[in-house]
Amino acid sequence: MKFVKDIGEKRLIKEIIKPIFQTKQENIKSLIVGIGDDAAVIEVEKNTCVVVSIDKIPEDPIAFQEGIMSYYEMGYFLVVANISDIAAMGAKPMGVVLCYGLPEDFKIKEVKELTYGAKKAAIDHKVVILGGDTGWVSSPRCLIGAAIGKVSKDKILRRDKAKKGDLIFVTGTIGLFSTALIYFLLARKKGLKLTPYEERILRYKLIKPKARIREGVLLANAGYCTSCMDITDGFSVSINELMESSNVGFEIYKSKLPISDLTIKVANFLNLDYVDLAFAAGADFELIGTIDEELYFSSPRKYQFVKIIGKVCSKSKKFLIDDEGEKREILPIGWEHFKGSAVDTILNQFKFKQDRKR
């Protein structure tokens, strides 16, 4: 007998959940995008679509375990995680509903902190908290959200339209989330001392992320974006998942990667490859995708705001290329629900599990 831990989240969705629902819904004409993308898209009237997504955050986030994240910031993170999926579709988020699954001894003041944090995230991202549900759970907590947005039918960004020759982009720095995790979990405890300003940058990456709504809308309006998704499991997982959706491969240029000096500093202290750290499990909430090269370079300057990091190629290629032309395969290493704790995921990747136990 197989269990969900034997196959993990990605295969569970791809091999079991998606096929069951797909065969039941294939005749619904209003369904524009179904299971397998960042969000579902339904056409509600001519050229106007509603975008819907649902997400939960871990019962016990690493940052919360380490005393970095409060309940206020957990509420903030919950809202951002949901509207980021809407942004990845090129849509403008309109509202969020929340579900609090709480044990009966959960403190009232903590409920208030969660809710105030969620409210602040909604204000910062100009969306509305529409309501939700509360209920009892036996675990520490179960926090789920769902977001709704709106987009024109001809501006929807999807994962599966990349083609050979397209350029690969990201909207900002990659790897700061994984850098923050490994710094607070390990490097700081081993003696690395960053400045208060540097620590604040890493701390905010963990507890106060930003959904790339403006960038998603700009990409949708530009007309050159052929695929898009948000980075919530880690860069290497995201780029592999994106290319798999379009049945193509990729080449990433090491010199073009937007990697922070903080990532290099933390990696050097721990004797790690800084690219491996930047590609590790993490939720950067940047958008990653592909664009038509000719249309991109002929577009107005206001639409040339992304960072070009590679090129789409044949399916068999999945490489990182350095300045000397050396290639190495980029394996999908990142979060995988049902396959161990988040702490083990991030530390096992760099073989640090035993260090943390001492």
Beta strands, then each sheet from edge to edge (+ up, - down):
strand 1: 31-33
strand 2: 40-45
strand 3: 48-57
strand 4: 92-102
strand 5: 128-136
strand 6: 142-152
strand 7: 167-170
strand 8: 225-230
strand 9: 249-253
strand 10: 287-291
strand 11: 307-313
strand 12: 318-321
strand 13: 327-329
sheet 1: 1+ 2- 3+ 6- 4+ 5+
sheet 2: 8+ 10- 7+ 11- 9+ 12+ 13-
end
